[in-house]
């Protein structure tokens, strides 16, 4: 179950990352974006989501090791 949810989360994260990359590429091409508090917040949330994902993966690994489980 946990791994299934992690996979679903990956789909959302990748989509968010793609959108973020488009915004960066647009600005790199000379189309300046207005500095927006909303955009700054969204970038912060994306970074926090990645950090939480890494932590969750570590916790899953610890759970597996402590319980001798391969699939959870």
Order of alpha helices (4+ residues) and beta strands (2+ residues): alpha-alpha
